[in-house]
Amino acid sequence: MAKFAEGTRVTVESSRKDIETQLKRFGATKFVTSIDDDSGRAMVQFFARGRWVRLTLELKRPNAKGQKIRVTDAEERRLWRSLAALVKAKMIAVDDGLVEFEEEFLPHVLMANGETVYERSHQAIAAEYQTGAVRALLEGPR
């Protein structure tokens, strides 16, 4: 089965604009988009409903030797189209009342230290499933 948007000719810039347009329609502001060639990550960050949200794309993938290599231009275009479709679907679900904004975007909400909720909590969730011991997902105030 072909991957979503495989063979797309839509440019990365067009997909980025599409994402921003979709988010603006739903009241998002303060957009930051960047590509970090060193880490191999692209990032879309925006402010919506009183929260900063960050969505990330991995643009470097491990090869057979474990080294990270940059994806091809065609794959980068495909990934950006996929992100645009994800954002659109999330915002439609929020707009239609299927989910609340925070429910849908919670993993991507930025915490005070710059980590997303997902980055902060995924190891605790995995440990709880592995051990059965209930743990705090997020640290309390220090």
Secondary structure as the mmCIF struct_conf table of DSSP 4:
data_model
#
loop_
_struct_conf.conf_type_id
_struct_conf.id
_struct_conf.beg_label_comp_id
_struct_conf.beg_label_asym_id
_struct_conf.beg_label_seq_id
_struct_conf.end_label_comp_id
_struct_conf.end_label_asym_id
_struct_conf.end_label_seq_id
HELX_LH_PP_P HELX_LH_PP_P1 ALA A 2 LYS A 3
TURN_TY1_P TURN_TY1_P1 PHE A 4 GLY A 7
HELX_RH_AL_P HELX_RH_AL_P1 VAL A 12 ARG A 25
TURN_TY1_P TURN_TY1_P2 PHE A 26 GLY A 27
STRN STRN1 THR A 29 ASP A 36
TURN_TY1_P TURN_TY1_P3 ASP A 37 GLY A 40
STRN STRN2 ARG A 41 ALA A 48
TURN_TY1_P TURN_TY1_P4 ARG A 49 GLY A 50
STRN STRN3 ARG A 51 GLU A 58
STRN STRN4 LYS A 60 PRO A 62
TURN_TY1_P TURN_TY1_P5 ALA A 64 LYS A 65
BEND BEND1 GLY A 66 GLY A 66
STRN STRN5 LYS A 68 ARG A 70
HELX_LH_PP_P HELX_LH_PP_P2 VAL A 71 THR A 72
HELX_RH_AL_P HELX_RH_AL_P2 ASP A 73 ASP A 95
TURN_TY1_P TURN_TY1_P6 ASP A 96 GLY A 97
BEND BEND2 LEU A 98 VAL A 99
HELX_RH_AL_P HELX_RH_AL_P3 PHE A 101 PHE A 105
HELX_RH_3T_P HELX_RH_3T_P1 LEU A 106 HIS A 108
STRN STRN6 VAL A 109 LEU A 110
HELX_LH_PP_P HELX_LH_PP_P3 MET A 111 MET A 111
TURN_TY1_P TURN_TY1_P7 ALA A 112 ASN A 113
BEND BEND3 GLY A 114 GLY A 114
STRN STRN7 THR A 116 THR A 116
HELX_RH_AL_P HELX_RH_AL_P4 VAL A 117 THR A 131
BEND BEND4 LEU A 137 LEU A 138
#
